[in-house]
Amino acid sequence: MRKIILAFDSFKGSVQSLDIAGSALRAIGKEFPRCETVRFPIADGGEGTTEAICANLNVERVACKAHDPLMNEIEVSYGITEDGRTAILEMASASGLPLVPDALRNPMHTTTYGTGEVILDALNRGCRKFIMGIGGSATNDAGTGMLQALGVRFADGQGNLLDAKGSNLVRIEHIDESALHPFVKEASFTIACDVNNPFYGMDGAAFVYAPQKGASPEEVVALDGGLKHYAEVIHREKGMDITTLPGAGAAGGMGGGLLPFLNATLKPGIDTILEILRFKEAIRDADLILTGEGKLDVQTGMGKALGGILKLAREADVPVVALGGCIEDADKLNEMGFTAVLSIQPAPVSLEQAMQREFALSNIENTVTQLMRIIKQFKK
């Protein structure tokens, strides 16, 4: 083996992508000590997006104060490229679900205000181009919180200003952009998301994702009604119909909610990241791509992180082996183009044990070691 690409997504709640790659690298070194390995931490727009991009680029990490989804002050980090013009961030760092304790999760009350504060900080530092992942949100405010932090004001029918949160979408009747930060008009935004849901409806932001964020069935209906109402207000005041745009329902409606106000483009998260990292060029002379995530199933090859890797690998005719803690529908994954899908579990274990960091990393190293031994035998 001359060159192997290590392109792992994180095993959510267990191990990070760079740690997984490190275990795989040790295994490769045992059998192919002269093999070139190239590591690409992978994400699809949610948690880990900033790290995935910054790890392979000359990017300065900076920090700023912002507010979490419940308006508690926290510190958030993001990246700025060497020329000082491009900010790389993920909304999950300020508005993500893990920031909210389980008992307090409810998208009726959470806000994306903190994400707007991070953007404002970057604007004031001179950034005019933004690459922003919007997966993993705790919110269903259609991005109104973020816009509020940038100067947009939302009011009810009597002109009373409204706090930007999910429960208030249904009350919005007027949008005032007169105080929008002037630098926003000079900026462009690439919004990386990994879903194609419409803004509202049975496949929209509220019905599909709000229950995961703590909404009751009644609150889901209320949030969906709020999104529908807000879409009508946007159509009336901004002349844009965001209802059925693919990805409009991402991040609690942020995907669609930002388009009428920003110079923004929605793009599949993994495609955006792989393009920035020049992944296509890196794999041209590779012998093998090792990838993986916590669970491998039919969704793996369909638009998610590993699906983007598989697409480029097929074009370059490079075999792809995927590792996972749990595997479903292996035959279908093979049909999609994976050369092999391998479970890292040595025997039946509890979910708690399977997700223990050191246990998972050891299993990854052992699995890759066995794979390399097989390859080495056939290379003789």
Secondary structure, DSSP 8 states (H G I E B T S, - for coil): --EEEEEEB-BTTTB-HHHHHHHHHHHHHHH-TT-EEEE--B-SSSTTHHHHHHTTS-EEEEEEEEE-TTS-EEEEEEEEETTS-EEEEETHHHHBGGGS-GGG--TTT---HHHHHHHHHHHHTT--EEEEE--SBS--STTHHHHHHTT-EEE-TT--B---SGGGGGG--EEE-TTS-GGGGG-EEEEEES----SSSTTSHHHHHGGGGT--HHHHHHHHHHHHHHHHHHHHHH----TT-TTTTHHHHHHHHSTTTSEEEEEEHHHHHHHHTTHHHHTTT-SEEEEEEEEESTTTTTTSHHHHHHHHHHHHT--EEEEEEEE--HHHHHHHT-SEEEE--SS---HHHHT-HHHHHHHHHHHHHHHHHHHHHHH-
